[in-house]
Amino acid sequence: MPLNPAAVGAVGDVRTMSWNSKDALLYAVGIGAGQNDLPFTTENTKDVQQVVFPTFAVVAGSGTTSPGKSAMAEIGTFNWALLVHGSQAITLHRPIPVEAEATVQDKVVAMYDKGKAAVVVTEAETKLKTGELLWTTRSSVFIRGEGGWDGDRGPSGPQNEPPAKAPDHEVTLQTSPDQAFVYRLSGDRNPLHTDPSFAAIGGFDRPILHGLCSYGFTGRALLGALCNNDVTKFKHIEGRFSSPVMPGDALTIRMWNIGAGETVFTTSVGDRVVIDQGLVRHA
């Protein structure tokens, strides 16, 4: 087994990164925004100031990060074709600037033995160069074929379950058959999403959509329905990727308000839930 459970606690180097207006615009169209989302998709519309989707945090700075060790480099070796994104959380400490220079540092916080697979959990903090905290992230990856060291299986059981009633909001957004080719330009060039032969190694009939692209579509729907597209009101999002999405699928996001400033959600393709355990905190 090439994974190293002793990597839990490993901390990456503090690395610098940057992004600009074009990066934020490209991400916006990569998650399906367009004519109806001019503050996110244009920088030169009269009387409209550009703003940034909160879920941009998962790709900000891609391709600009300075040399240095990532904590994930310590977990060992594995077949990348057998890795899928398990879950993703973002906590926003302020709206994301249209352009900025920042630092990022990650750490491995858990590694779980699922028997025939492993789950690796990491956290990261992104700060402006002034030291102001912009956002924190927590993500997990599921790696098939890498379990079996008799380790902790990790938490299980219900989490962020919708109540047994009709949703308070429901939004359906259509992805394009070519969605992955736009989204990948924001940084994730994994051929699992574009190369049929690589997707076949992973057991898929054809390339699947990036989980974080579906996450971005979901974030768009949540921001619009719960915050009226006011990014200052969007504080936190988390969810688990439960089933793959194919480019061209329609995504239906259902939301249930469970308390002041808290909403649980699911994202589905037809009757199949593709993101579950969803929670949003908002003003």
Backbone hydrogen bonds, N-H to C=O, Kabsch-Sander energy under -0.5 kcal/mol:
donor,donor_aa,acceptor,acceptor_aa,energy
4,N,75,I,-2.8
7,A,4,N,-2.3
8,V,5,P,-1.5
9,G,108,V,-2.9
10,A,7,A,-2.7
12,G,106,D,-3.2
13,D,69,K,-2.9
15,R,13,D,-0.6
15,R,104,V,-2.5
17,M,102,A,-2.4
19,W,100,A,-1.8
24,A,20,N,-1.7
25,L,21,S,-2.3
26,L,22,K,-2.7
27,Y,23,D,-2.1
28,A,24,A,-1.9
29,V,25,L,-2.0
30,G,26,L,-1.8
31,I,27,Y,-1.2
31,I,28,A,-0.6
32,G,29,V,-1.5
33,A,28,A,-2.4
37,D,34,G,-2.2
38,L,35,Q,-0.6
40,F,37,D,-1.9
41,T,37,D,-1.5
42,T,38,L,-1.9
48,V,45,T,-2.1
51,V,39,P,-2.5
56,F,53,F,-1.9
57,A,54,P,-1.5
58,V,55,T,-1.8
59,V,56,F,-2.0
60,A,56,F,-1.7
62,S,59,V,-2.1
64,T,61,G,-2.4
65,T,61,G,-0.6
66,S,16,T,-2.5
73,A,70,S,-1.4
74,E,71,A,-2.0
75,I,72,M,-1.5
77,T,2,P,-0.7
80,W,78,F,-0.7
82,L,79,N,-2.1
83,L,80,W,-1.4
84,V,142,F,-2.4
86,G,140,S,-2.9
87,S,140,S,-1.3
88,Q,239,G,-2.3
89,A,138,R,-2.4
90,I,237,I,-2.8
91,T,136,T,-2.8
92,L,90,I,-0.5
92,L,235,K,-2.7
93,H,134,L,-2.9
94,R,134,L,-0.8
100,A,19,W,-1.9
102,A,17,M,-3.0
103,T,127,K,-2.9
104,V,15,R,-2.5
105,Q,125,E,-1.6
107,K,123,E,-2.3
108,V,10,A,-2.4
109,V,107,K,-0.6
109,V,121,V,-2.4
110,A,121,V,-1.4
112,Y,119,V,-3.1
113,D,152,D,-2.5
114,K,112,Y,-0.8
114,K,117,A,-2.5
116,K,114,K,-1.5
118,A,143,I,-2.0
119,V,112,Y,-2.2
120,V,141,V,-2.1
121,V,110,A,-2.7
122,T,139,S,-2.8
123,E,107,K,-2.2
124,A,137,T,-2.0
125,E,105,Q,-2.0
126,T,135,W,-2.6
127,K,103,T,-2.4
128,L,132,E,-2.9
129,K,101,E,-1.3
131,G,128,L,-2.5
134,L,126,T,-2.6
135,W,126,T,-1.4
136,T,91,T,-2.0
137,T,124,A,-2.4
138,R,89,A,-1.9
139,S,122,T,-2.6
140,S,87,S,-2.0
141,V,120,V,-2.1
142,F,84,V,-3.1
143,I,118,A,-3.0
143,I,141,V,-0.5
144,R,82,L,-2.4
144,R,142,F,-0.6
145,G,116,K,-3.3
146,E,143,I,-1.2
165,K,163,P,-2.3
168,D,255,M,-2.4
169,H,255,M,-1.6
171,V,253,I,-2.3
173,L,251,L,-2.9
175,T,173,L,-0.5
175,T,249,D,-2.1
179,Q,176,S,-2.0
181,F,178,D,-1.0
182,V,178,D,-0.8
182,V,179,Q,-0.9
183,Y,179,Q,-2.6
184,R,180,A,-2.3
185,L,182,V,-1.3
186,S,183,Y,-2.3
187,G,184,R,-1.9
189,R,187,G,-1.2
193,H,190,N,-1.9
194,T,191,P,-1.4
195,D,191,P,-3.1
199,A,195,D,-2.5
200,A,196,P,-1.9
201,I,197,S,-1.2
202,G,198,F,-1.2
203,G,200,A,-1.5
204,F,199,A,-2.4
208,I,192,L,-1.2
209,L,245,V,-3.3
213,C,210,H,-0.7
214,S,210,H,-1.8
215,Y,211,G,-2.1
216,G,212,L,-1.7
217,F,213,C,-2.4
218,T,214,S,-2.4
219,G,215,Y,-2.7
220,R,216,G,-2.3
221,A,217,F,-2.0
222,L,218,T,-2.5
223,L,219,G,-2.8
224,G,220,R,-2.2
225,A,221,A,-2.5
226,L,222,L,-2.7
227,C,222,L,-0.6
227,C,223,L,-1.5
228,N,224,G,-0.9
229,N,223,L,-2.2
230,D,227,C,-2.0
231,V,229,N,-0.9
233,K,230,D,-1.8
234,F,231,V,-0.8
235,K,233,K,-0.6
235,K,281,R,-2.3
236,H,281,R,-1.6
237,I,90,I,-2.2
238,E,279,L,-1.9
239,G,88,Q,-1.5
240,R,276,D,-3.1
241,F,86,G,-2.8
242,S,240,R,-0.9
242,S,274,V,-1.7
243,S,274,V,-1.2
248,G,176,S,-0.7
249,D,246,M,-2.3
251,L,173,L,-3.4
252,T,250,A,-0.5
252,T,268,S,-2.9
253,I,171,V,-3.5
253,I,251,L,-0.6
254,R,252,T,-0.6
254,R,266,T,-2.3
255,M,169,H,-2.6
256,W,264,V,-2.8
258,I,262,E,-2.2
259,G,262,E,-1.1
262,E,259,G,-2.0
263,T,280,V,-2.4
264,V,256,W,-2.5
265,F,278,G,-1.3
266,T,254,R,-1.8
267,T,275,I,-2.3
268,S,252,T,-2.5
269,V,272,R,-3.0
270,G,268,S,-0.6
272,R,269,V,-2.1
273,V,271,D,-0.6
274,V,267,T,-3.2
275,I,267,T,-1.9
276,D,240,R,-2.3
278,G,265,F,-1.2
279,L,238,E,-2.1
280,V,263,T,-3.0
281,R,236,H,-1.9
282,H,261,G,-2.1
283,A,233,K,-2.5
